[in-house]
């Protein structure tokens, strides 16, 4: 019994470190990116440093979920961590932007194992009643990474150089692998290794890549609709082939029986919608505060801090809520709460109080922290032991796709909103708006057009949060479609 408890402690620490490593990667690299661009001379490729990592992570997530159900969790988790370390090590030595992007692919493939397998390992080791508390503990890694990422990244770049933004993962990763190797006994062994469905892997990869590229292109300043059509055709053809292949496969990568459950579908759709809504705050709160209130980037970024903190805090109350409410009722109340705090952003003027951004951020953290944790627990509970890995990976994939797709859509809405507002202000150009958003010095902008610029940006942001409000309504309706159930 003592060894079992010690093993659980070791793997819990390993999960915490792995979650922190992969979650802090985005914020810490963002902080280092200006220096990286300066030294590697790759401004035109900088967005791909993030996009390719996201693509690789999203594509590999369902494969890790499927393989973990076949061969167990331990070896696959360690393999993913090892790939992440190799990718990080190579990124630190990258001599140019092209190789940095290439090595980020390796990093992303490794990172694709972390979230789905941590969820799955937690499901293996702790019973349903205990999982909420364990997930709350691991959520603290996300909160800490959100708080420390920019500060840690800035310190590393200033004192050690940008290379160490990647090298720092190596000792942490080695420690995580050792904790897993010596402290974790795989309680689920799986059915054994089976021949991989290579046709399914290729078609699913093409489908996910083309889907994410469709929305990545939408966020570009100048959209090539010819390229969009090509991506769309690839997505349609590869998806059709994937469904056809998987229906005939004896061991499909994604078991479509999962999606035959209305309950499962509602949970996945809610995850995608809510993750997409979350992106509107993560991207446009800092833009709003920097461009209209002219606050420094660091202060603007702190507007997201209450969300991370509250996400962490409410995780410890999920178990209590699960005992008191049905999921459908709990979701409905929380979605209404979110709607009430999102809608004011659609009509807010230039004098909207700054403290309100922090309050709204905290409320969003409460809603997301409860619903997305409960979704994970419910989905794991609703499937057999042999499908926990697949089911967990679908939750992670839904989060990733929701964020990736809505990043592009919100970017398109923001750009269209600016162009629509420019018709009312003929003296202002799109380039002036772009400069005004990115500039931290108000002296660089003519005083004569500043009121117009404020109005243009505010009008475009209103359109973004109008869409977020509509998504809240969709989420509420989708929740109503969920079958009635007993208390969670």
N, C-alpha and C positions, 0 to 999 in steps of 0.2 A: 504493500500500500504506500509506504514511504517513497519507494522508487517511482511509483506511478505519479505521486504528487510532485516529486522533483522533476520528472520528465515533463509534466504539464507546465511547470514553471519555466523550464528551459525553452520549450517550444513557444510559450506565451511571450517570453522575452525576444525570441527569434522573430516571431510574427510582428512584434512591436517595431523592432529595428528595421525589418524588411519593409514594412508599411511606411515608416518614416523616410527611409532611403528613396523609395520610388515616388512618394508624394512630394517630398521637398525638391525633387529633381526639377520640376517645372519652375518653381519660384526662384530657386538658387541659380539656375541657368539664365532665367530672365534678367536677373540682376547683373550677371556677368556678360550678357550679350553685347552691350555697347563696346566693351573692351575687346571681346572676341572679334567683332566686326572690324574694329580699328586695326587689330594685329593681323587678321587673316584676309582682310580686304574682300568681304563678301556680303555687302549690304543687300544686293538683289536676291541673295539666297537665304537670308536670315530667317524668313518665315518657315522654310523647310526644315530648319533645325528642330522646330517644335512639331510641325505637321508630320514629319516622317516618324518621329517617336510615337505620336498618337496613332498613326496608321499601323505601325508594327505591333503595338500593344493591342489594338482592337482586333486585328486579324488573327493573332495567335491565341487570344483568350478562349474561344470555343474549342480549339484543339487541345489546350491544356486541360480544360474541363472534361473532355471526352477521354483523353489518355489517363487522367487520374482515376476515372471510374474503372479503367481496364487494368492498370498496373500499380495502383496505389498512389499515395500523395508524396511520400518522403523523397524518393529519388527524383521525381519530377520537380518538386519544389527546389531541391538543391541544384538541379540542372539549370532551372531558370535563374536562380541567384548567381550561378557561375557565369552564365552568359551575360548577365547584367554587369558583373564585375569586369569581364573581358572587354565588353563594350565601353565601360567607363574608363578603363585603363587606356584603351586605344584612343578614345576621345581626347584624353589629356595630352597625347602626343601628336594629335592631328596637325599637320603642317599647313593645311588649307581648308577652305570651307567645304569643298566637295568630299574630302575624306572624313571630315567631321560629321557630315550628314550620313555618310556611309556607315560609320561606326555607331551613329545613333540608331541605325536600324538594328544592330546587334543588341544594343541597350534595350530598345523597345521590345524585341522578341523575348528577352529575359524578363523584363518587367511585366509582360503579359501573363506570366505565371503567378505573380505575387498575390494580387487581390482575389482572384477566384479560388486559388488554393488555400489562402489563409481562411477564407470563409468556410471552405470545405473541411479543413483540418479542425476548425472550431466546432463544426457540426459533428465531426467524428468523436471528439474528445469530451464535449460537454453536452449535457442533456438540454432539452428545449427550454426549461425554466432558467438554466444558468447562462445560456448563450447571450441573452440581452446584456448582462453585466460584462461578459467577456468582450462583446462587440463594442460596448461603451469604453472599455479600457483601450482597445485598439484604436478607437476613434480619437483618443487623445494624441495619437501619433500624427493624425491629420491636422489637429488643432495646433500642435507644437510646430509642425512644419510650416503652416500658414503664418504663424507669428515669427518664427526664427529664420525662415528661408531668406527673406530680403536682407535681414541684418547679417546673417551668417555669410551669405553670398558677397555682400559688400566688404565685410572684413577679410574674407579669403582673397578676393581680387586685389584689395589694397595692400595686403601684407605678404601673401604667398604667390599671387599671380593667378590668372583665370584657369590655368591647367589643373590647379588643386580643387577646383569646383567638381571635377570629375574624379581626381585621385582620391579624394576623401571617402569615396564609396568603397574603396578597396579594403581597408582595415575593418570597416563596419560589415562589409559583405562576408569577409573571411570569418569574423566572429559569428555571424548569423549561420553560416554553413556548419561551423563546428558545433554550435548549440543544437542545430537540427540533427547532425550526424550522431552525436553522442548522447543527446538528451531526449530524442523523440523516437518512439517505437510506433511504426505504422500500424494502427489498429485495423485499418481497412486494406486488405491485400489486393483486392480486385480479382477479376476473372483470368488474369494473365494477358500477356501481350498478344495482340491480334494483328493480322496484316492490315496495314494502313490503307484507307480508302483514298488513294492518290487523286483520282478523278474528282472526288468530293472536295479534297483539300484545294485543288487548283481552281475549281469553279467557285467555291465559297470565297477564296482569297480574291479572285477577280471581282466578285460581286461586292465585297466589302470595300476594296480599294477604289473601285469606280464610284460607289455610293459616297464615300468620304471625299473623293476628289470633286464630285459634283458640288458639294456644299463648300469645299475649300475655294473653288473658283468663284462662288457667289460672293465671297467676302473680298474679292480682288477689286481694286479701284476701277479697272476696265475689264468687264466681263466679255469673254469670247464665247458667243452663243454657239458657234460651230463646234468648239471643243466641248461645251456642255452637252450638245446633242450626241457627240461621239461617246462621251462618258455614259450618258443615259442609255444608249444602245448597248454598250458593253455590259452595263448593269442588268438590263432586261434579259439579254441573251444568256449571260452567265448565271443569273438567278434561276431562269427557266431550266437550264441544263442541270444546275445543282439540285433542284427539286426532283427532277426526273431521275437523276443518278441515285439520290438518297432514298427514294421510294423503293428502288430495286436492291439497294445495298443490304447485306445481311447484318452489317454492323455500322450503321450510319453515324456520321460525325455528330449530327444533331438529330435526336429522336423526335420526330414530329408529333408523337403522342403527347409530348409536353404541351404543345400548342392546341391540342384538342380540348384542353380544359379551359372553360371560360374564366375560371378563377385565376389560373396561371396567366392568361392573356391580359387580364385586367391589371395584375400586378406589374407585368412587364411594360405595358403601355403607360401606366402611372409613373414608373421609374423613368422612362424616356422623357415624358412631358415635364416632370418636376426637375430632372437634371438639366433639361433645356432652359426652363425658367431661371434656374440658378445662374446660368451663364450670363443672363441679361444684367444681373446685379454685379457679378464679378468683373465684367468688362465695362459697363456703362456708368456705374457709380464713380469710379476713379476719373473717367472722362468728364462727367458732370462737374465734379468738385474741382478738377484741375482747370478746365476751360472757363467755367462760369464764375466760380468762387475764387479762382486763381490761387488755390492752396498748393503747397509743394507736393510732389509725387508721393513722398513718404507718408504725409498726412492723409492724402487721398486714399492711399492703399490701406490705411488703418480703418477706413470705413467698413472694410470687409472683416475686420477682426471680431466684432461681436457675433457674426454668423458662425465663425469657427469655434468660438468659446461656447456659445449656446448649444451648438451641435454636440459638442463633447459633454456638456453638463446634462442635457436632457436624456442622453443615452443611458444614464444611470436610473432613470425613472421609467424606461420603456417596460421593464418587467411589471411594475405596478400598474401601468396603463393597460397592459395586456390582460391583467386579471380583472379589470373593471369594465372594459368596453369591448364591443365587437369591432373588428377592423373597419368595416364599412362605416360605422358611426364615427369612429375616431378619425378616419381619413376625411370624412365630410366636414366635421367641425374644423379641422386644421386647414383644409383647403379654403373654406370660407374665411377663416382668420387671415390667411395669406392674401386673399382677394381684397379684403378690407384695407390692408396695408400697402398693396401694390397700386390700387386704383388712384390714390392721391397723387402718385407720380405722373399720372397722365394729365393732370390739370395743374400741377405745381408751377408757380411763377419763379421769377428770379430771386424772390425774397423767401423762398422755402427754407426753413431753419436748418442749419447744418446738423444739429443734434438729431433731427428726424431721420437722417440717413443711418445713423448708428442704431436708432431704435428699430427701424425697418429691417436693417441687416440682422439684428438679434432675433426678430420674429421669424425671418426666413430660416435662420439656423435652427430654431425650435421646430418649425414645420418639417424641414428636410431631415433633421436628425431623427425625429420620431418616425416619420413615414418610411424613409429608406431603410432604417434599421428593421422595422416591423416587416417590410416587404421581404427582406432577406430571410428572416426567421420563418415567415409563413411559407415561402416557396420551398425552403429546405424541409419543412415539416410535411408539405403536401406531396412529396415524391418518395419513392423507395430509396433504400440505402445505395443501391446500384446506380442511381441517377442523381445523387446529391452534387457530384462534381459538375455534371452538365448543367443542372438547374442553377447552381451558383454562378457558373460562367455566363449564363444568359442574363443574369441580373447585372453583372459587371459590363457585359457587352451593351446592354440597354442604356446604362449610364453613359458609356463612352459615345455611343451613337447619338444619344439625345443631345449631349453637349456639342459634339462635332457638327451635327446638322444645324442646330440652332445658332451656333457661332456664325455660320455662313448666312443663314436667313436673317438674323438680327443685323449683320453687317450690311446686307442688301437693303433692308428696311431703313437703316440709318442713312445710308448713302442716298437712297431715293428721297428720304425726308429732307436732307440738305438741299438736294436739287430742286425739290418742290418749293422750299422756303426761298431759294435764291431768286425765283421768279418775282418775288415781292420786293427784292432788294437788288436792283440792276447794277448798283455801284460796287457790289461785293462779288468777288470771284470765288470759285471752289478752292483755288490755291490759298486764298486768304483765310478761308475757314480751316483748311488743313494746318496752316501755320499757326493759327490762333489756338487750335486744340493742342498742338505739340509744344508750343512755346510756354516756358515758365516765366518769361519776363513780359509784363504788359507793355513795357516801353517799346517793344518791337512792333507793336500794332498801333496803327493810327487811331487816335482818340475819336476821330469823327465817325469811324465805322464800328467801334466797339459795341455800342448798343444793338446795332444790326446783327453783328456776329453772335451776340448773346441770344438774340431772338431766334436766329437760324438754328443754332446748335440745340437750344432748348426745344424748338419745334420738332427737330429730328429725334431727340431723346424721348419726347412724348410719344412718338410713333412706335419706338422700341417697346416702351412699357405698356402701350395700348395692346400690342401683340402679346406681351407677357400676361396682361389681364385676360385676354381672350383665351390663352392657354390654360389659365386657372379655371375658367368656365368649362373648357373641354375636359380638364382633369376631374372636375366635379361630376360631369355627366357620365364619364367613363366609370367612375367609382359607383354610380348608381346601377351600372350594368353588372356589377359583381354579384354573384349568387349570395343569398343570405347564409350566414354561418353563425355558429355559437361563438362565445367569447374566445378570443385568440388562444 
